[in-house]
Amino acid sequence: MSVAPPLVNPSARNRLVYILIALHLGVLGTHDYYSGHYRRGLVKLGLLVACFLAMAVLYFGEVPADFAFLADACSGGLIALELWAIIDAIRVTKDADGEPFTW
């Protein structure tokens, strides 16, 4: 008697691909789009754009010395985005629909 192999969802996402995307393009939120977490990806992309815009204003504009803390805040924001992506790569095991990732 033969045993049928377990059914695998053809649209299931690969965890290794998710981890690689998170490690290489994590600050853009690309891994969140891959897994279907569109809002979270949009938040990460928005934070990245806000940091770059603030840094551009600080670099090209004439900004009072009182706003120099924005450069530190933006560089800290970029580091936080990368850490967030690394934590997602470790922690997230299911896509937005609740389907577990495949290997």
C-alpha positions in Angstrom: 0.0 0.0 0.0 1.5 3.3 -1.0 1.3 6.4 1.1 0.4 9.7 -0.6 2.8 12.5 0.0 1.5 15.4 2.0 -0.2 18.1 0.0 1.9 21.3 -0.4 0.3 24.6 -1.2 1.7 25.7 -4.6 1.5 29.3 -3.6 3.4 28.8 -0.3 6.4 31.0 0.1 9.9 29.8 0.7 11.5 30.7 4.1 15.1 30.7 2.7 14.0 33.2 0.1 12.3 35.3 2.8 15.4 35.3 4.9 17.7 36.3 2.0 15.4 39.1 1.0 15.2 40.3 4.6 19.0 40.3 5.0 19.7 42.1 1.7 16.7 44.4 1.1 15.3 44.5 4.6 15.4 48.3 5.0 13.1 48.6 2.0 10.5 46.2 3.5 10.7 44.0 0.4 10.6 40.8 2.5 7.3 42.0 4.0 5.8 42.4 0.5 7.0 38.9 -0.4 5.2 37.5 2.6 2.1 39.5 2.1 2.5 41.9 5.0 1.9 45.0 2.8 1.2 47.5 5.6 4.3 46.6 7.5 6.4 46.9 4.3 4.8 50.3 3.5 5.7 51.5 7.0 9.3 50.5 6.6 9.6 52.1 3.2 8.0 55.3 4.6 10.5 55.4 7.4 13.3 55.0 5.0 12.1 57.7 2.7 11.5 60.0 5.7 15.1 59.5 7.0 16.6 60.2 3.5 14.5 63.3 3.1 15.5 64.6 6.5 19.1 63.9 5.8 18.9 65.6 2.4 17.3 68.7 4.0 20.0 68.8 6.6 22.8 68.4 4.0 21.5 70.8 1.3 19.4 73.3 3.3 20.4 75.9 5.8 19.1 74.5 9.0 19.7 76.0 12.4 22.0 74.2 14.8 19.0 73.3 17.0 18.0 70.7 14.4 21.4 68.9 14.3 19.9 66.1 16.4 17.9 65.0 13.3 21.1 63.6 11.7 21.6 61.3 14.7 17.9 60.4 14.7 18.0 59.5 11.0 21.1 57.4 11.3 19.6 55.6 14.3 16.4 55.1 12.3 18.4 53.4 9.5 20.1 51.1 12.0 16.7 50.3 13.6 15.3 49.4 10.2 18.1 46.9 9.5 17.7 45.4 13.0 14.0 45.1 12.4 14.6 43.2 9.2 17.1 40.8 10.9 14.6 40.2 13.7 11.8 39.6 11.1 14.1 37.1 9.3 14.5 35.1 12.6 11.0 35.5 14.0 8.5 35.3 11.1 7.6 31.8 10.1 4.2 32.3 8.4 2.9 34.6 5.6 0.1 37.1 6.0 -2.5 34.3 5.3 -1.2 32.2 8.1 0.4 29.6 5.8 3.7 28.4 7.1 6.7 29.0 4.9 8.2 26.0 3.1 11.9 25.1 2.9 
